[in-house]
């Protein structure tokens, strides 16, 4: 997978190194540059301007060793702003980030009313966003900080946004030989028949239609290198996603972002927001990549990547900008 620039916001609060740990691991795996930013409200104090830099360097040392730090491409930056969410999005566009990795605190009641910085970034970011919680399933091994992804869940509702999430998940699954779980959730009380498999000949029920569309979501050749499990559920989408991730020990949830919410969604949160607040594992919110790092001709002339880190040939095409103009509900 082609990742050259990783943006990792750091609020320097206790536990803020959780996201940085993932940022370091991914930066090492893809030889990417890691940029830490600290969003500061108001003009900096000249006497204390170096403290955030010192704190970011100290946090970086907790996630790596001094010898590894020498080879790690990293930098830190202090940005003055009033709105951290807007600041992070702006800096991601400025540095042409391929991925944003940030932490979110588990404050479901406050976030439901006021929203969170992570939710704001996921709606407007110019690249995919990975949201980390401190108390969740971990797939970075402490011994050598190796990435050990085993199971990836894609919340798939047949929209353009979920299609973007599926493409991103396919790249990651191929990279780490992980299982891919596709989950589609039907509205509550959809499956009210006594037996969903009993239908007259020539007719097809809602369940069967969803199952067939889910099966056709990936091409046949994908089954040759990836184990895929298709599941059709019923109920509230966010609840089914959370329950499935917990029951099946999912390591990463890939979900599409619809964009800015209005009205009742802003007040009570969308399915994406609720998954972000309560997921038992990291959540990767797929966003259209707003830029291409290098021309296609230059990419084709690059030497092949070593197979020691998995197959990466398909990632450039899948991470190109996609059309995500559909307004399908989360």
Beta strands, then each sheet from edge to edge (+ up, - down):
strand 1: 5-9
strand 2: 33-40
strand 3: 74-80
strand 4: 99-103
strand 5: 128-132
strand 6: 151-155
strand 7: 179-186
strand 8: 228-234
strand 9: 252-256
strand 10: 282-286
sheet 1: 3+ 2+ 1+ 4+ 5+ 10- 9- 6- 7- 8-
end
